[in-house]
Amino acid sequence: MALDDTLLPALLDAGLLAETGVRGVYGRSARFEDVLQRFDAYATRELAVEEAELIRFPPVLPRSTIERSGYLKSFPHLAGTVFSYGGDERGHADMLAKVAAGDDWSASQTMTDVVLVPAACYPVYPYVAGGGALPPGGRTIDVASYCFRHEPSDDPARMQSFRMHEHVRIGAPADVEEWQRVWIARGLEILGRLGLAAESAPANDPFFGRGGRMLAANQRAAELKFELLAPIAQSGEGTAIMSVNYHQDHFGSVYDIRTADGEVAHSACLGFGLERVTLALLVRHGLDPDRWPGDVRHELWGEDR
Amino acid sequence: MALDDTLLPALLDAGLLAETGVRGVYGRSARFEDVLQRFDAYATRELAVEEAELIRFPPVLPRSTIERSGYLKSFPHLAGTVFSYGGDERGHADMLAKVAAGDDWSASQTMTDVVLVPAACYPVYPYVAGGGALPPGGRTIDVASYCFRHEPSDDPARMQSFRMHEHVRIGAPADVEEWQRVWIARGLEILGRLGLAAESAPANDPFFGRGGRMLAANQRAAELKFELLAPIAQSGEGTAIMSVNYHQDHFGSVYDIRTADGEVAHSACLGFGLERVTLALLVRHGLDPDRWPGDVRHELWGEDR
């Protein structure tokens, strides 16, 4: 996405976001948060057309999960690993001296067993695998959390820490493929009713390095990832506010998830980027939600205006 | 708190929490999450007796904030710092080889500009400082987020990643001191109506090292920290489910926050530990919320039963 560099200052001026001093890490005002929560409640009602098991994971997950998942192969540059201090009082005094002097104190830190959640669905696959073979028809899981990606940017649509609400479908290949197809269409309809996301497009993830270019091309050619786009930058280029991803047997193989018939399960997920949808609504309808069109307010707040 | 080692297995068996493979990092089931959200809505209604400015920060905050705040001096062992990969493709191949071999790959990671939020109020002080001198009467901020503390444990009341909902009061010393007094009493009342927290007790934070013992003793003697306790371990020892902390001029001095009169501001905060309250309710009233006493259900779900 091309960055329209007037958007962030406008959001800060309007008191919708607050700076913290780190690019891509913002406070959310009451007004911003209200829009986000109202959209999430709306999305929750729309997602309820299918039955899903709700589970919530915290914003950290076991390091072993991303070691196994392939995430470090594809996105090493985005992953956030958690370190901590495990030393004694002498080492502590040394660390504090470095902090006070503004020196690098990273050598005092050692890697822990947890990393930051890169997408809300990552904890779901080992969780489902732990439940044994899938029931006939597979499983659908509702999950949401703060996610982290280390990509400092002044683009408010590319925050380092943001929320994602997902449904994850795990089952027989034909069921999962059909589910992906259905949800691309439903997603357009759900977002369209709010004046957003007029188009879906095959897309690719931001794979790392030269080898990543091949992975990206393959993903796009096989139409495994679709993004639903809305203009956030006022330059008009679309930013993904929802994506629907078909992983084929990737997670099924990694975590040995089996269908009721003993096949390796396929999986897909759909995810709303909650900050991005909020930004898309603000760009589409203006920075003052009190003045949004009556039909959009009605969908979100249940008000007739 | 003494750990009653039957509680975690009971919570897992009842499907209230789900293991991830790391101690202190759990999935929350729909039922657990419903209790937590209902309590948070109840607490929000009770907190509304005072007007507060709502702002929400993500679960990471600038490293510079905790470098300045004194957190690393007092709690280096609990802080989680975020590292990431900033190298090239050759380094990436080396890192992946280590991951595949199960070797230590921490040397591939470098420290980023962010750390995990250790308590929901930490981002508030620089935010308030950025707003200039306080208005007459000071400011009260409503904040909530996932917090991280690196203390792996099998005690479900000592999770590594958990939610905290806080009010933060910043103003003239006499106002802040009075606020602390008032909210200890109100906290007992709010929790008491749910059958929880029969007692408040002066407490201390888990300061690091030998020097920390002095800090802890001083904090306790000056009655700066009060914990509202409920039995979570069935052994009956109390665990803090809410705490009310008076920081005197600590954050005011660190971030140069001034009252309308130009004095260094004092601050205090109250915080509900949302997972701990949920656990305390489950221990107090049983693992099946459908069978809780009618008055408790009425407060939380608005149902007469």
Interface residues (C-beta under 8 A of the other chain):
Chain A: A18 E19 T20 G21 V22 V25 Y26 G27 R28 S29 A30 E33 E53 L54 I55 R56 F57 P58 P59 V60 L61 P62 R63 S64 T65 E67 L72 K73 P76 H77 L78 A79 G80 T81 V82 F83 S84 Y85 G86 E89 H92 M95 L96 V99 D104 W105 S106 S108 Q109 T110 M111 T112 D113 V114 L116 P123 P126 Y127 G130 Y146 F148 H150 P152 M159 Q160 S161 F162 F208 G209 R210 G211
Chain B: A18 E19 T20 G21 V22 V25 Y26 G27 R28 S29 A30 E33 E53 L54 I55 R56 F57 P58 P59 V60 L61 P62 S64 T65 E67 L72 K73 P76 H77 L78 A79 G80 T81 V82 F83 S84 Y85 G86 E89 H92 M95 L96 V99 D104 W105 S106 S108 Q109 T110 M111 T112 D113 V114 L116 P123 P126 Y127 G130 Y146 F148 H150 P152 M159 Q160 S161 F162 F208 G209 R210 G211
